[in-house]
Amino acid sequence: MRPLEGITVLEFAQFMAGPSAGLKMADLGARVIKIERPVHGEAGRQIALKNLFLDGSSLVFHTVNRNKDSYAADLKNPEDLERIKKLIAQADVMTHNFRPGVMEKIGLDYAKVQEINPRLVYATVTGYGTTGAWVKKPGQDLLVQSMSGFANLTGNLSDDPVPVGAAVSDIITGTHLAQGILASLLRREKTNKGAWVEVSLLESTLDFQFEVITTYLNDGNQKPKRAKQGCAHAYLGAPYGVYKTKDGYISLAMGSLIKLGEVLGCDELATFTDSTSWFIQRDEIMDILRAFLINKNTQEWLTLLEAQGIWCSEVNDYKTLLNHEGYKVLGMDQKLPLLSGEEVHTTRCPIRINDERLYASKPAPRVGQHTDAIMKEFNL
């Protein structure tokens, strides 16, 4: 039995942040019912990476909506809305990421929903909160990475701002939403009362940077300065970074530069005996390492360094990673068959419970695939 079995979640959310929270809860055993508009479903069904679609919906939609049911309803239709309210009365959690004011117009804001079901955990995602100058801006990952300062942390000194090539703002916001929901469910066991959980993309992305923002606030408000080349962290000294080798790349994490120099046999590093210089003179030090590490293959360096406890790693591409025994032993892959006969090849939930890996029992649904069955089950 998975930890959240018996919990019913109504997911009005779309795109990535809200649905990724629903995905985690579904993988952990919750019954997650997507409330979608008839025919077209949620807008995220049409947001594609590399124009990839399966069974009429984007591959992105399939990655974030496995283990869920779909109930189609027109929230502007009074009969459909009444059925939704009956469903809310029997649910444990409700999530949405509509812009501020939308649910109030429909009559499904927290105050109204609390009257229907006082024990419900009502969880919302916004882009930038519910007040202030940015409220009406679109809550989108790239925009939030840019507005939050996050795009200034990645890349080299001479680079323009570099956003991270994954939906980090969406995913971390979904993680925070799930945390808030689970905490509220735990409290409900003690108080028998629901709660209103609120997260925003901006606040979650700021929290994602708490160590570097804290450094800025306590360092005279000096802007973070990226290393000249191979920068992996704006506030960490050499050797922290990525270096080209004879046949690829190697990453070096924090550690003693003196020991690294001894293990490598790089005499030039021996002059940097004061650890404060490892940050102040990191560009000079990293130049020395670049000139030295280019002379051997990555594996030769790894063999030498790992034997001496130096923190280092190869820099893999997906082909190398997914075919490595270190990846295969994790059992991260799963394949989910679709009604169309196609198949989604994806990754599993990263959480294990009692040493059990959590694989999906079903793929993402078609629009309204479970409407009739849900109407009967919940007596709508």
N, C-alpha and C positions, 0 to 999 in steps of 0.2 A: 504494500500500500504506500503510495507516494504522499508526502507530507500535506499537500493541499487538496487531497481528495475530499469531496463533500463541499468545497467552496465553489460558488457560482459567480463568475465575473461577466458583466455586460460591457463589451468593448465598443464604444462609439468612436474610438480614436482611429486615425488613419495615418498613412505614410510610415514613419519609422519609430519615433520616440515612444509614443503611447503603445503601439502594437508590440514593440520589443519588450516592454514590461509585461504585456499580456502573454508573450511567448514564454518568458521565464516562468510565469505562474502556471501556464498550461503544461510546460515540461515537468513542473513540480507536482502535477496532478489536478490542478484546478479545472473546472468546466468553464471554458472561455467561449462566450457566444458573441460573435461580431454582429453588431447591428448595422446593416448596410442599406443603402438606397436600392430600390428594385432595379433590375436589369444591369446597370453599370457597376453597382457596388461602390466600395470606397475608392477615392481618387488614386490611392497608392497602387491599385491594380494596373494603372497605365504609366507609372513611373519606372522606366527601364534602365538597367545598366547594359550598355553595348547592344541595345535593341533586342535583348533576349526575352522571349515570351514562351510560356508553356501553358497549354490548356486554356488559352485566351487571356491569361493574366501574366504580368511581368514576373521574371524570375525573382526579382527583389521581393515581390509580394509573397511568393512561395517560401522564401527563406525566413520570413518573419511571422508567418501566419499558420505554421503547422500546428497540429493538435487542437485546432479551433473549429467551432461550428459557425455557420452563417445563417442569420435570420434577416430577411429582407423586409423593410418597413419604410413607408413614406411618413416622416415625422410631421409633415404638414397636413396629413390626412387624419381627421379626428378619430376615425375608427382604429387606424393603425396606432395612433398615439395612445389611445386607451389600452390597447393590448400591451404596448410597451410599458405603461404604468403598472399593469398587472404583473408583468415580468419583473419590473423593478422591485415590487413588493415582496418577491420571493428570492431576490438575489442577495449576495453578500458584498459585492464590489461593483462599482460602475466607473468606467474611465472615459474621458473625452479630451480632445485637444482642439475644440472649436475656438474661434477667436472670442475674446471677452464680449458678452452681450448676446451671443447667438442662443445659448441655452435658456437665457432669461426670456427671450422672445417665444421660444417653443414651450416654455413652462416646465423645463427640466433642470433648472438651476438648483443649487444645493438646498436652499430654503424649501423649495417646493418638494424636492425629492425626499428630504428629511421627514416631511409630513407623511409621505407615502410609506417610508421605511426608515424609522429612526435608527436601526442597527446597521444601515448600509454605510460602507466606506466609499465615499465619493472622491474620486481622484482626477485631477485636471492637470493638463500640460499647456503652458502658454509659451510664446516666444520670449517675452521680456517682462512678464508679470502682468498685473491688471491695471496699473496706473503709471503715469509718467509719459515722457515725450516719445518713447519708442513703442508704445502699446500697439499701434496699428501697423507696425512694420511686419513683413512676412517672417515667420519663425522658420528659418531654413538653415541647414547645417553650415554651409560655406559662409553665409552672411553672419552667423553668430561667431564662428571661428574668427572672422575678420574684425567684428565689432568688439569682441572680448579681449583683443590683444594676443590671442593664441597664435595667430599666423606669423607673429614676429619672433617666435621662439625657435622655429625650425629653419634649417638651411645654413648657408655660410654667410660670413660677414658682408660680402658684396651683393648677396642675393636680395631681390625684392621680397616682400612678405611671402611666406610659403605655407599655404594651408596643408594640413595633413590629408593624405589621400584616402581617407576612410571617414565614415559618418560618426566621428568621435563625439560631437556634441549631442547628436540624437541618441547614441547608445548609452552614454553616461547619464543622460537625462532619464532614459527608460530605466536604468538601473536604480537611480534615486527614487523614481516613482514606485518601483516595486518594493524598495526598502520601506518607504513611507506607508504603503498599503499593508505590508506584512506587520509592521510595528503597530498599526492601527487595529488590525485584526487581533493581534495579541492583547492589546489593551481592551478590546471589546469583550474578550473572555472574562475580564475582571469587572467591567463597568456595564456591560450589556448595551453600550452606546456606540454608534458609528462615529465617523470623523470626516473632515474635509482635508484631503491631502493635496497640496499645491506644489508643483515644481515648474521651473521655466528653463528653457534652453540656455539662456544667458547666465542665470545663477548657477546652473550645473556646470557650465563651461568655466565659469570663474572658480568654482570649487575645485575643478579638475586642475587648476593652476595654483592651488593654495600655497604650495611651497615657494613658487617663484614670485607670486604677488606679495607674500609675506617678506621675502628677501628684499623686494623693491621698497616696501613700506618701512623697512628697518635699515635701509642702506642709503638714506638721504634722497630717496626718490630718483636714484640713478637708473636710467634705462638699461635693460638687459642687453649685453653686447655679445653677439655670436662670435665664435672663433673664426679665424680666417678661412679654414677649410676643414672638412670632416667633423663639423660641430655636431655634438649629440646632446648638449645641454649648455645653455647660455651661462649658467652660473657655476659650472664645474671646471676644474683645471685639468691639465694634461696628466695622464695620457688619454683621458676620456674622449673617445671619438671613433671614427671609422677611417681605415687606411687601405690604400690599394696595395695589393701584393703582386707577385709575378703572374699569377693566374686568376686573381679574383680580388676579394676584399676580406679584411679582418676587423673586428671591433674590439676595442680595449676599454674595459670599465675602470672604475676607480681602484686605486691601490698605490703602493709605494713606487715612485718613479725610480728611486735608487735601486730597489730590488729588480725592477723591470730591466734597467740598464745592465745590471750584473748578469741576469739570466740571458738576455739577448747578446751580451758581449759588445754592447754599444757604449764605448768609452766616453763619447761626447755628453751622455746624460749624467755622468758622474759629477759634473761641475754644479749641477742644480741640487745642492745639499739642503737648502732652505725650502721647506715644503710650501711656504707662501709664494715662492717663485713659480710653482707649478701652475698657478692660476694667472699671476701677473705676466709671466713670460710664456704662456701656453702656446702662442702662435710659433714662437721660436722653437720650443720643444717639439711641437707637432711637426714642424718642418724637418727636424732632425729624424724623427721617427718615420716620416714619409720616405725620406731618402734611404733609410735603412731597410724598412720592411718590404720595399719593392723588389728586393734582390732574391727572395725565396717564395716558394708557393705557400698558399694559405695553410695547407695541412702540415707542412714542415714547421711553420711557426706554432701552430696549435699543439703539435706533439711536444715541442720544446717548452712552451709556456704552461700548458696544463699540468705537466709533470711537476712543475714548481709552484702550483697553486695560484698562478696568475689568472685573473678573471678575463676571459677572452672568448670570442666566438667567431665562427665563419658567418658570412652574410649570405643567406640562402635566397634563391628565387623559389617560386612555388613548385616548380618541377622538381628541384632538388629536395626541398622540404617534404613534399607529399610522398616521395619515394624512399625516404630515409627510414630506417628501422626505428629511430627515435620517435618519429611521428606515428608510424604504423602501430606500435605497441600501445598507443593511447586509445585506439579504437574510436577515433573521432568521426569517422565517416558513417553516413547512413544514406540509404536510397529509399525514396518514398514513391510508390506507384500512383499515378493520377488516373482519373476516370477516362481520360482521352487515350490511355495506353502509353503515354509518355512517362518519364521518370525524373524526379528531382534528386540529384546527387548533392548532398550538403553535409554540414557538420552537425554534431549532436549538442545537447546542452552540456556546458562545461562542468556542471556540478555533479558530484557523486554522493549518493546517500547510502550509508552502510556498505560502502565499497561497490555499490551498484551503479553502473553507467545508465544515464537516463536517455533512452532512445525514444523517438516519436512513434506513436501508434497509428497516426493518420496524417495525410498531407493537408495543405491548405485547402479550404473548401471553395466550391463554386458559389457565385452569388445566390443567396437564398436556398442553398442546398438542403438545409435542415429546418426551413420555416414550418412546414406542415408538422413534422415530428415534434418540434418545440411547442407549437400551439396545442397539440394534444397533451404533451407531457406536463405543461404548466397550466393547462385548462384556461387558455386565453380566448 
